[in-house]
Amino acid sequence: MVNTTEKDSNYQDLDKMSVHELLTNINNEDKSVPLAVEQAIPQIEALVKVTVEKMKAGGRTFYIGAGTSGRLGVLDASELPPTYGVPFEWIIGLIAGGDTAIRKAVEFAEDDLEQAWKDMEAYDIDENDVVVGIAASGTTPYVIGGLQTANEKGLVTGCIVCNGGSPIAEIAQYPVEVIVGPEFVTGSTRMKSGTAQKLVLNMFSTAVMIQLGRVKGNKMVDMQLSNHKLVGRGVRIIMDQTGAPEDEAAALLEQFGNVRQAIESYQAAH
């Protein structure tokens, strides 16, 4: 394994830098992340395609991870239902140590090889599901064990890691390796590695949702109307898609409670 995430920072004497120097140098490091993600697009594409295939067959996607990686998976999964109007069970984020670990680290939770599969079993996991392990180091036991068992059970497995040739990437059938190099603060993988994982998760889940028909044109026509801002956005989408005046668009949205259905109703009547 090429363990670049633990290599010494490219910068020395951080504690002697001014605030301006700190921010400038962190920003300079961050600029390299999208370029590293770009190199992994073929791997991301392969994972998206197989995930769409499985989800069309009734499967779900599980993210499993620990620490920052686990939190990023939980974040991505939790944002999809309000954004695309999909059931919370479609994409599920699991973190070592359970929901408590989202806010407070649970000691040694990531070292349990068996717990990830136990966590997934609570959801009646089956052969159409996809398991994506998220781990900057590529060595997290919680993720390794979960992927190994998923492979044994015949599930599709993928991963998002930031070291080359890691154990997790070797286990995953569809590995995504984004090699970002040393962190600004040596070993602090919540920085460039976390940014890379967030970018990949954005790309992965957005592409999957679009491929599953949850976007019309470039609009979130199935979003949950959970506040006044989103209701206003829904009205504007209906106006844009149909040419209806604002009052009629608002009435349609109130009637159907869903942007897609409001648009389809208007178009059917005209």
DRENDREN-21891 format. One record per residue (C-alpha): chain; residue in three letters; x, z, y. Coordinates in steps of 0.2 Angstrom, whole numbers, always signed. Each point is the difference from the previous one (the first is absolute). Layout:
<atoms>
+-----+------+-------+-------+-------+
: mol : type :     x :     z :     y :
+-----+------+-------+-------+-------+
:   A :  Ala :     X :     Z :     Y :
...
+-----+------+-------+-------+-------+
</atoms>
This chain:
<atoms>
+-----+------+-------+-------+-------+
: mol : type :     x :     z :     y :
+-----+------+-------+-------+-------+
:   A :  Met :    +0 :    +0 :    +0 :
:   A :  Val :    +6 :    -4 :   +18 :
:   A :  Asn :    -5 :   +16 :    +9 :
:   A :  Thr :    +1 :    -5 :   +18 :
:   A :  Thr :   -13 :   +12 :    +7 :
:   A :  Glu :   +12 :   +15 :    -3 :
:   A :  Lys :   +15 :    -9 :    +7 :
:   A :  Asp :    +7 :    +8 :   +16 :
:   A :  Ser :    -8 :    -5 :   +16 :
:   A :  Asn :    +8 :   -14 :   +10 :
:   A :  Tyr :    +0 :   +12 :   +15 :
:   A :  Gln :   +11 :   +15 :    +2 :
:   A :  Asp :    -2 :   +16 :   +10 :
:   A :  Leu :   -18 :    -2 :    +3 :
:   A :  Asp :    -1 :   +18 :    +7 :
:   A :  Lys :   +11 :    -6 :   +15 :
:   A :  Met :   -10 :   -15 :    +5 :
:   A :  Ser :   -12 :    +0 :   +15 :
:   A :  Val :   -18 :    -2 :    -3 :
:   A :  His :    +1 :   -18 :    +7 :
:   A :  Glu :   +14 :    -4 :   -13 :
:   A :  Leu :   -10 :    +8 :   -14 :
:   A :  Leu :   -15 :   -10 :    +4 :
:   A :  Thr :    +9 :   -16 :    +2 :
:   A :  Asn :   +10 :    +1 :   -16 :
:   A :  Ile :   -15 :    +5 :   -10 :
:   A :  Asn :    -9 :   -15 :    +7 :
:   A :  Asn :   +15 :   -11 :    -4 :
:   A :  Glu :    -1 :    +6 :   -18 :
:   A :  Asp :   -19 :    -3 :    -1 :
:   A :  Lys :    +2 :   -18 :    +5 :
:   A :  Ser :    +8 :    -4 :   -17 :
:   A :  Val :   -15 :    +6 :   -10 :
:   A :  Pro :   -11 :   -15 :    +2 :
:   A :  Leu :   +14 :   -12 :    -5 :
:   A :  Ala :    +2 :   +10 :   -16 :
:   A :  Val :   -18 :    -1 :    -3 :
:   A :  Glu :    +0 :   -18 :    +2 :
:   A :  Gln :   +12 :    -2 :   -14 :
:   A :  Ala :   -12 :    +8 :   -11 :
:   A :  Ile :   -15 :   -11 :    +4 :
:   A :  Pro :    +1 :    -9 :   -17 :
:   A :  Gln :    -1 :   +17 :    -9 :
:   A :  Ile :   -14 :    +6 :   +11 :
:   A :  Glu :   -10 :   -17 :    -4 :
:   A :  Ala :    +2 :    +2 :   -18 :
:   A :  Leu :    -7 :   +18 :    +1 :
:   A :  Val :   -14 :    -5 :   +11 :
:   A :  Lys :    -6 :   -14 :   -12 :
:   A :  Val :    +0 :   +10 :   -16 :
:   A :  Thr :    -9 :   +14 :   +10 :
:   A :  Val :   -14 :   -12 :    +6 :
:   A :  Glu :    -2 :    -7 :   -17 :
:   A :  Lys :    -2 :   +18 :    -8 :
:   A :  Met :   -11 :    +6 :   +14 :
:   A :  Lys :   -12 :   -15 :    -2 :
:   A :  Ala :    -1 :    +5 :   -18 :
:   A :  Gly :    -6 :   +17 :    +5 :
:   A :  Gly :   +16 :    +9 :    +1 :
:   A :  Arg :    +7 :   +12 :   +14 :
:   A :  Thr :   +17 :    +3 :    +8 :
:   A :  Phe :    +9 :   +17 :    -1 :
:   A :  Tyr :   +14 :    +4 :   +11 :
:   A :  Ile :   +11 :   +14 :    -7 :
:   A :  Gly :   +14 :    +9 :   +10 :
:   A :  Ala :    +8 :   +16 :    +6 :
:   A :  Gly :    +4 :    +6 :   +18 :
:   A :  Thr :    +0 :   -13 :   +13 :
:   A :  Ser :    -3 :   -14 :   -12 :
:   A :  Gly :   -15 :    +9 :    -8 :
:   A :  Arg :    -7 :    +3 :   +18 :
:   A :  Leu :    +2 :   -18 :    +5 :
:   A :  Gly :   -10 :    -5 :   -16 :
:   A :  Val :   -14 :   +12 :    +4 :
:   A :  Leu :    +0 :    -6 :   +18 :
:   A :  Asp :    -2 :   -18 :    -5 :
:   A :  Ala :   -13 :    +4 :   -13 :
:   A :  Ser :   -11 :   +11 :   +11 :
:   A :  Glu :    +0 :   -14 :   +14 :
:   A :  Leu :    -7 :   -14 :   -11 :
:   A :  Pro :   -18 :    +6 :    -2 :
:   A :  Pro :    -4 :    +2 :   +19 :
:   A :  Thr :    +9 :   -16 :    +4 :
:   A :  Tyr :    -7 :   -11 :   -14 :
:   A :  Gly :   -15 :    +9 :    -6 :
:   A :  Val :    +6 :    +2 :   -17 :
:   A :  Pro :    -3 :   +15 :   -12 :
:   A :  Phe :   +13 :   +14 :    +1 :
:   A :  Glu :    +3 :    -3 :   -19 :
:   A :  Trp :    +7 :   -18 :    +3 :
:   A :  Ile :   +17 :    +6 :    +5 :
:   A :  Ile :    +5 :   +18 :    -3 :
:   A :  Gly :   +15 :    +9 :    +7 :
:   A :  Leu :    +8 :   +14 :   -11 :
:   A :  Ile :   +14 :   +11 :    +6 :
:   A :  Ala :   +10 :   +12 :   -10 :
:   A :  Gly :    -6 :   +18 :    +3 :
:   A :  Gly :   -18 :    -6 :    +4 :
:   A :  Asp :    -8 :    +0 :   +17 :
:   A :  Thr :    +9 :   +15 :    +5 :
:   A :  Ala :   +16 :   -10 :    +0 :
:   A :  Ile :    -7 :   -11 :   +14 :
:   A :  Arg :    +3 :   +13 :   +13 :
:   A :  Lys :   +12 :   +12 :    -9 :
:   A :  Ala :   +14 :    -4 :   -12 :
:   A :  Val :    -3 :    +7 :   -18 :
:   A :  Glu :   +16 :    +5 :    -7 :
:   A :  Phe :    +6 :   -10 :   -16 :
:   A :  Ala :   -17 :    -9 :    -2 :
:   A :  Glu :    +9 :   -17 :    +0 :
:   A :  Asp :   +11 :    +5 :   -15 :
:   A :  Asp :   -15 :    +1 :   -12 :
:   A :  Leu :    +1 :   -16 :   -11 :
:   A :  Glu :   -18 :    +3 :    -7 :
:   A :  Gln :   -10 :    +5 :   +15 :
:   A :  Ala :    -3 :   -18 :    +8 :
:   A :  Trp :    -9 :    -6 :   -16 :
:   A :  Lys :   -10 :   +16 :    -1 :
:   A :  Asp :    -5 :    -2 :   +18 :
:   A :  Met :    -5 :   -18 :    -4 :
:   A :  Glu :   -10 :    +5 :   -16 :
:   A :  Ala :   -12 :   +10 :   +11 :
:   A :  Tyr :    -6 :   -17 :    +6 :
:   A :  Asp :    -4 :    -7 :   -17 :
:   A :  Ile :   +14 :   -13 :    +2 :
:   A :  Asp :    -1 :   -16 :   -11 :
:   A :  Glu :    +9 :   -16 :    -4 :
:   A :  Asn :    -6 :    -9 :   +16 :
:   A :  Asp :    +8 :   +12 :   +12 :
:   A :  Val :   +16 :    -3 :    +9 :
:   A :  Val :   +13 :   +14 :    +3 :
:   A :  Val :   +12 :    -2 :   +15 :
:   A :  Gly :   +14 :   +13 :    +1 :
:   A :  Ile :    +7 :    +4 :   +17 :
:   A :  Ala :   +17 :    +8 :    +1 :
:   A :  Ala :   +14 :    -4 :   +13 :
:   A :  Ser :   +13 :    +6 :   -12 :
:   A :  Gly :    -7 :    -9 :   -15 :
:   A :  Thr :    +4 :   +16 :   -11 :
:   A :  Thr :   -15 :   +11 :    +2 :
:   A :  Pro :    -5 :    +8 :   -17 :
:   A :  Tyr :   -18 :    +1 :    +5 :
:   A :  Val :    -1 :   -19 :    +3 :
:   A :  Ile :   +12 :    -4 :   -15 :
:   A :  Gly :   -12 :    +9 :   -12 :
:   A :  Gly :   -16 :    -7 :    +7 :
:   A :  Leu :    +7 :   -18 :    -1 :
:   A :  Gln :    +7 :    +3 :   -18 :
:   A :  Thr :   -17 :    +6 :    -6 :
:   A :  Ala :    -9 :   -14 :    +9 :
:   A :  Asn :   +11 :   -13 :    -8 :
:   A :  Glu :    -3 :    +8 :   -17 :
:   A :  Lys :   -19 :    +0 :    +3 :
:   A :  Gly :    +0 :   -19 :    +4 :
:   A :  Leu :    -3 :    +2 :   +19 :
:   A :  Val :    +8 :   -11 :   +13 :
:   A :  Thr :   +14 :   +10 :   +10 :
:   A :  Gly :    +9 :    -4 :   +16 :
:   A :  Cys :   +11 :   +10 :   +12 :
:   A :  Ile :    +7 :    +1 :   +18 :
:   A :  Val :   +17 :    +7 :    +0 :
:   A :  Cys :   +15 :    -1 :   +13 :
:   A :  Asn :   +15 :    +0 :   -12 :
:   A :  Gly :    +6 :   -15 :   -11 :
:   A :  Gly :    -1 :    +1 :   -19 :
:   A :  Ser :    -8 :   +17 :    +0 :
:   A :  Pro :    -8 :    +8 :   -16 :
:   A :  Ile :   -18 :    -3 :    +7 :
:   A :  Ala :    +3 :   -18 :    +4 :
:   A :  Glu :    +6 :    -3 :   -18 :
:   A :  Ile :   -16 :    +9 :    -6 :
:   A :  Ala :   -12 :    -9 :   +11 :
:   A :  Gln :    -6 :   -17 :    -6 :
:   A :  Tyr :    -2 :    -6 :   +19 :
:   A :  Pro :   +14 :    +9 :   +10 :
:   A :  Val :    +1 :    -2 :   +18 :
:   A :  Glu :   +18 :    +5 :    +6 :
:   A :  Val :    +2 :    +1 :   +19 :
:   A :  Ile :   +19 :    +5 :    +3 :
:   A :  Val :    +1 :    +7 :   +17 :
:   A :  Gly :   +17 :    +8 :    -1 :
:   A :  Pro :    +6 :   +17 :    +6 :
:   A :  Glu :   -12 :   +11 :   +11 :
:   A :  Phe :    +4 :    +5 :   +18 :
:   A :  Val :    +0 :   +18 :    -6 :
:   A :  Thr :    +9 :    -1 :   -17 :
:   A :  Gly :   -13 :    +1 :   -14 :
:   A :  Ser :   -15 :    +2 :   +11 :
:   A :  Thr :   -11 :   -13 :    -9 :
:   A :  Arg :   -15 :    +3 :   +11 :
:   A :  Met :    +8 :   -11 :   +13 :
:   A :  Lys :    +5 :   -18 :    -5 :
:   A :  Ser :    -5 :    +2 :   -18 :
:   A :  Gly :   -17 :    +7 :    +5 :
:   A :  Thr :    -3 :   -14 :   +13 :
:   A :  Ala :    +4 :   -13 :   -13 :
:   A :  Gln :   -12 :    +8 :   -12 :
:   A :  Lys :   -14 :    +0 :   +13 :
:   A :  Leu :    +3 :   -18 :    +5 :
:   A :  Val :    -1 :    -5 :   -19 :
:   A :  Leu :   -15 :   +10 :    -3 :
:   A :  Asn :    -9 :    -8 :   +16 :
:   A :  Met :    +5 :   -17 :    -7 :
:   A :  Phe :    -5 :    +4 :   -18 :
:   A :  Ser :   -17 :    +8 :    +3 :
:   A :  Thr :    -5 :   -12 :   +15 :
:   A :  Ala :    +4 :   -15 :   -11 :
:   A :  Val :   -10 :    +7 :   -15 :
:   A :  Met :   -15 :    +4 :   +11 :
:   A :  Ile :    +0 :   -17 :    +8 :
:   A :  Gln :    +1 :    -8 :   -18 :
:   A :  Leu :   -14 :   +10 :    -5 :
:   A :  Gly :   -11 :    -7 :   +13 :
:   A :  Arg :    -1 :   +15 :   +12 :
:   A :  Val :    +5 :   -10 :   +16 :
:   A :  Lys :   -10 :   -14 :    +8 :
:   A :  Gly :   +11 :   -11 :   +10 :
:   A :  Asn :   +11 :   +14 :    +8 :
:   A :  Lys :   -13 :   +13 :    +2 :
:   A :  Met :    -4 :   +16 :   -10 :
:   A :  Val :   -18 :    -4 :    -3 :
:   A :  Asp :    -2 :   +14 :   -13 :
:   A :  Met :    +7 :   +14 :   +10 :
:   A :  Gln :    -9 :   +17 :    +1 :
:   A :  Leu :    -8 :    +2 :   +16 :
:   A :  Ser :    +5 :   +18 :    +2 :
:   A :  Asn :    +2 :    +2 :   +19 :
:   A :  His :    -6 :    -8 :   +16 :
:   A :  Lys :   +16 :   -11 :    +2 :
:   A :  Leu :    -2 :    -8 :   -17 :
:   A :  Val :   -19 :    -3 :    +3 :
:   A :  Gly :    +5 :    -9 :   +16 :
:   A :  Arg :   +13 :   -10 :   -10 :
:   A :  Gly :   -13 :    -4 :   -12 :
:   A :  Val :   -12 :    -7 :   +13 :
:   A :  Arg :   +14 :   -10 :    +7 :
:   A :  Ile :    +4 :    -8 :   -17 :
:   A :  Ile :   -18 :    -4 :    -2 :
:   A :  Met :    -1 :    -9 :   +17 :
:   A :  Asp :   +17 :    -9 :    -4 :
:   A :  Gln :    -6 :    -6 :   -17 :
:   A :  Thr :   -18 :    -5 :    +4 :
:   A :  Gly :    -1 :    -3 :   +19 :
:   A :  Ala :   -14 :   +13 :    +1 :
:   A :  Pro :    -2 :    +9 :   +17 :
:   A :  Glu :    +6 :   +18 :    +0 :
:   A :  Asp :   -17 :    +8 :    -1 :
:   A :  Glu :    -5 :   -10 :   -15 :
:   A :  Ala :   +17 :    +3 :    -8 :
:   A :  Ala :    -2 :   +19 :    +2 :
:   A :  Ala :   -18 :    -1 :    -7 :
:   A :  Leu :    +6 :    -9 :   -15 :
:   A :  Leu :   +14 :   +13 :    -3 :
:   A :  Glu :   -12 :   +14 :    +2 :
:   A :  Gln :   -12 :    -8 :   -12 :
:   A :  Phe :   +13 :    -4 :   -14 :
:   A :  Gly :   +13 :   +13 :    +3 :
:   A :  Asn :   +13 :   -12 :    -5 :
:   A :  Val :    +9 :   -14 :    +9 :
:   A :  Arg :    +0 :   -13 :   -14 :
:   A :  Gln :   -18 :    +2 :    -4 :
:   A :  Ala :    -5 :    -1 :   +18 :
:   A :  Ile :   +10 :   -17 :    +2 :
:   A :  Glu :    -7 :    -7 :   -17 :
:   A :  Ser :   -18 :    +5 :    +6 :
:   A :  Tyr :    +2 :    -9 :   +17 :
:   A :  Gln :    +8 :   -15 :    -8 :
:   A :  Ala :   -14 :    -1 :   -13 :
:   A :  Ala :   -13 :    +0 :   +13 :
:   A :  His :    +8 :   -13 :   +11 :
+-----+------+-------+-------+-------+
</atoms>
